[in-house]
Amino acid sequence: MNTTQALSILSEQFNATYTGSKTVREMCSDLIDACYWDKEDPNTIYHQFETKEGVPNRIVEDSQIISLAKHYS
């Protein structure tokens, strides 16, 4: 399984649209975000999925994308 296939499986599983990836540093836009991600390496990459209204959006760490997709497939 490759990353593209994994992202497709997770998009379907989450009933969401894949919106791309960002590092922790890019996701921290204010002090509250910075406090939440305090222990995380600022260069860690997360993949983002935008879900339907009323359902929390999802993020998955890059190193876990394939194993999580395999779990759902």
Phi and psi in degrees as GROMACS dihedral restraints (atoms count N, CA, C in turn):
[ dihedral_restraints ]
;  ai    aj    ak    al  type     phi  dphi    fc
    3     4     5     6     1  -108.2    20    10
    4     5     6     7     1   175.2    20    10
    6     7     8     9     1   -62.1    20    10
    7     8     9    10     1   -40.7    20    10
    9    10    11    12     1   -61.5    20    10
   10    11    12    13     1   -43.8    20    10
   12    13    14    15     1   -64.5    20    10
   13    14    15    16     1   -42.2    20    10
   15    16    17    18     1   -62.1    20    10
   16    17    18    19     1   -43.6    20    10
   18    19    20    21     1   -62.9    20    10
   19    20    21    22     1   -37.9    20    10
   21    22    23    24     1   -65.0    20    10
   22    23    24    25     1   -44.9    20    10
   24    25    26    27     1   -61.5    20    10
   25    26    27    28     1   -44.5    20    10
   27    28    29    30     1   -68.9    20    10
   28    29    30    31     1   -37.3    20    10
   30    31    32    33     1   -58.9    20    10
   31    32    33    34     1   -43.1    20    10
   33    34    35    36     1   -67.8    20    10
   34    35    36    37     1   -45.2    20    10
   36    37    38    39     1   -62.1    20    10
   37    38    39    40     1   -42.4    20    10
   39    40    41    42     1   -82.1    20    10
   40    41    42    43     1    -6.8    20    10
   42    43    44    45     1    52.5    20    10
   43    44    45    46     1    53.9    20    10
   45    46    47    48     1  -140.7    20    10
   46    47    48    49     1   167.1    20    10
   48    49    50    51     1  -103.9    20    10
   49    50    51    52     1   129.8    20    10
   51    52    53    54     1   -73.0    20    10
   52    53    54    55     1   125.9    20    10
   54    55    56    57     1  -111.0    20    10
   55    56    57    58     1     3.3    20    10
   57    58    59    60     1   116.4    20    10
   58    59    60    61     1  -170.9    20    10
   60    61    62    63     1  -125.1    20    10
   61    62    63    64     1   154.9    20    10
   63    64    65    66     1  -146.1    20    10
   64    65    66    67     1   153.4    20    10
   66    67    68    69     1   -81.6    20    10
   67    68    69    70     1   164.6    20    10
   69    70    71    72     1   -57.4    20    10
   70    71    72    73     1   -42.4    20    10
   72    73    74    75     1   -56.7    20    10
   73    74    75    76     1   -42.7    20    10
   75    76    77    78     1   -68.8    20    10
   76    77    78    79     1   -28.1    20    10
   78    79    80    81     1   -81.6    20    10
   79    80    81    82     1   -16.9    20    10
   81    82    83    84     1   -88.7    20    10
   82    83    84    85     1   101.5    20    10
   84    85    86    87     1  -105.2    20    10
   85    86    87    88     1    -9.4    20    10
   87    88    89    90     1  -151.6    20    10
   88    89    90    91     1   177.8    20    10
   90    91    92    93     1   -62.4    20    10
   91    92    93    94     1   -37.7    20    10
   93    94    95    96     1   -63.1    20    10
   94    95    96    97     1   -45.5    20    10
   96    97    98    99     1   -59.9    20    10
   97    98    99   100     1   -45.4    20    10
   99   100   101   102     1   -60.7    20    10
  100   101   102   103     1   -39.0    20    10
  102   103   104   105     1   -66.8    20    10
  103   104   105   106     1   -40.5    20    10
  105   106   107   108     1   -62.6    20    10
  106   107   108   109     1   -40.9    20    10
  108   109   110   111     1   -96.4    20    10
  109   110   111   112     1    15.3    20    10
  111   112   113   114     1   -51.6    20    10
  112   113   114   115     1   -42.1    20    10
  114   115   116   117     1   -86.1    20    10
  115   116   117   118     1    -7.2    20    10
  117   118   119   120     1   -89.3    20    10
  118   119   120   121     1   142.6    20    10
  120   121   122   123     1   -62.0    20    10
  121   122   123   124     1   126.8    20    10
  123   124   125   126     1   -63.7    20    10
  124   125   126   127     1   -14.0    20    10
  126   127   128   129     1   -98.0    20    10
  127   128   129   130     1     2.3    20    10
  129   130   131   132     1   -67.0    20    10
  130   131   132   133     1   135.4    20    10
  132   133   134   135     1   -97.7    20    10
  133   134   135   136     1   135.6    20    10
  135   136   137   138     1  -123.3    20    10
  136   137   138   139     1   142.4    20    10
  138   139   140   141     1   -97.6    20    10
  139   140   141   142     1   136.7    20    10
  141   142   143   144     1  -111.2    20    10
  142   143   144   145     1   139.6    20    10
  144   145   146   147     1  -126.9    20    10
  145   146   147   148     1   127.0    20    10
  147   148   149   150     1   -96.5    20    10
  148   149   150   151     1   118.3    20    10
  150   151   152   153     1   -94.0    20    10
  151   152   153   154     1   176.4    20    10
  153   154   155   156     1   -69.5    20    10
  154   155   156   157     1   160.2    20    10
  156   157   158   159     1   -55.3    20    10
  157   158   159   160     1   137.0    20    10
  159   160   161   162     1    91.4    20    10
  160   161   162   163     1    -9.7    20    10
  162   163   164   165     1  -115.0    20    10
  163   164   165   166     1   132.5    20    10
  165   166   167   168     1   -60.8    20    10
  166   167   168   169     1   139.9    20    10
  168   169   170   171     1   -64.3    20    10
  169   170   171   172     1   159.3    20    10
  171   172   173   174     1  -118.8    20    10
  172   173   174   175     1   147.3    20    10
  174   175   176   177     1  -133.4    20    10
  175   176   177   178     1   144.9    20    10
  177   178   179   180     1  -134.3    20    10
  178   179   180   181     1   131.6    20    10
  180   181   182   183     1   -64.4    20    10
  181   182   183   184     1   141.5    20    10
  183   184   185   186     1   -53.6    20    10
  184   185   186   187     1   -41.4    20    10
  186   187   188   189     1   -69.2    20    10
  187   188   189   190     1   -11.6    20    10
  189   190   191   192     1  -109.5    20    10
  190   191   192   193     1    -2.7    20    10
  192   193   194   195     1   -61.2    20    10
  193   194   195   196     1   -47.0    20    10
  195   196   197   198     1   -72.2    20    10
  196   197   198   199     1   -43.2    20    10
  198   199   200   201     1   -64.6    20    10
  199   200   201   202     1   -36.7    20    10
  201   202   203   204     1   -67.7    20    10
  202   203   204   205     1   -41.7    20    10
  204   205   206   207     1   -63.5    20    10
  205   206   207   208     1   -39.3    20    10
  207   208   209   210     1   -62.9    20    10
  208   209   210   211     1   -36.3    20    10
  210   211   212   213     1   -60.3    20    10
  211   212   213   214     1   -38.4    20    10
  213   214   215   216     1   -87.1    20    10
  214   215   216   217     1   -16.5    20    10
